[in-house]
Amino acid sequence: MFKRINPVLIICFLCYGFTGATVIVTGVVLGDLAKYFGLPAAEMGMIFTWLNSGILLATTANIFLLKKTGAKKQFIFMGVLLLLALWLLFADHDLTRFSFGMLLLGVSSGITMSVGTSLIANMYEGRMRASRLLLTDSFFSMAGTLFPMLAGYILVRNQPWQWIYAAIIAMGVVIILLSLVANFAAAVKKPAVAAAATTGVTRGEKWGPGVYLISTAAFAYILGQLGLMAWIPQSVMERFNVTIADAGATVGHFWTAYMVGMWCFSVILKYLRPIVVLIPQTALSSLLIYLSITSDNFEVANYALIAAGFISSGIYTTLITLGTLQVRSASPSLVNFILTCGTVGTMLTFVVTGPMVGSIGVEKTLWFLNGLYAYVFVISALTTLLKSKTPAVQGSSIGH
């Protein structure tokens, strides 16, 4: 039975889990970090910028570097970064060292996300590629559920917050150890495509307008999703006069439904083309989020958000899949270009929404963010009108 387990696929799962734990757990420990460094929580929020800058730096660099370096070398380099990050994060009351440690942790997260996605894109084709990307992405949400629980367990017992990041780094070490024994080239059956999967793009690859449209949709989706999750709790407290715990629980319910939805859609996409699933997903998600942010009933708003989490769970990875299907053979450069656009959306979440909230208020900002979901729907529909190269992809030499 164990011989059937693909170690490279396990590495991809852990890569997304590592990124999810790094990104989501930081918000959980923000209050303790602010007390530790003696700063207001608003100022400590800058650590998100350091972390996201590192992710953006790695995914952008891998547009070019993954052509020349294999996955194994990238993971070994990540090991060096993690050791430095661990030392910096345990430095006593030094905010500069801590910030640089978060930057290195962000770079490591960017490496795992970009390499993991590129491997999946080159190991599978067509519907199976979409299914495996969704299943892999579910580990991001799973880590986002489990590691905040671990963080709460550690903090409630008055243990140092550094141990939370030590646990995350330990998962990174497992990825590195597995990569040392994994055969990445053999993960793709055809030699020519295996080389592209680990070292470079396929020669002669040309990106059509569909790739760039889908990349803008990836940017809009991530900006919309993270913006909504950032400001919905405040909106819920203002509209329904509930406690911060109840308002925060709505976001927790969203991510739980998101994780379950990924598992379900990973099965559905084995039998349906990505675009067939993406169009109704984006349409229904837009409507459900609109219902959630405009309803005057707390239960309706909560359940609408849960449903939106379930329905929208596959949008981002399906967009990546759809982007890879616009060319004959998906390259690391193409995958990392789409990922970078999504990461820019992450970077600009508070840069865009913060001034908007101050200028037009929370509710109108949520309407704008809801409109970004509608934009993704429009792009999904428009992509079907463009010349598709899906038949060529399905007939290519990408191994299953």
Order of alpha helices (4+ residues) and beta strands (2+ residues): alpha-alpha-alpha-alpha-alpha-alpha-alpha-alpha-alpha-alpha-alpha-alpha-alpha-alpha-alpha-alpha-alpha-alpha
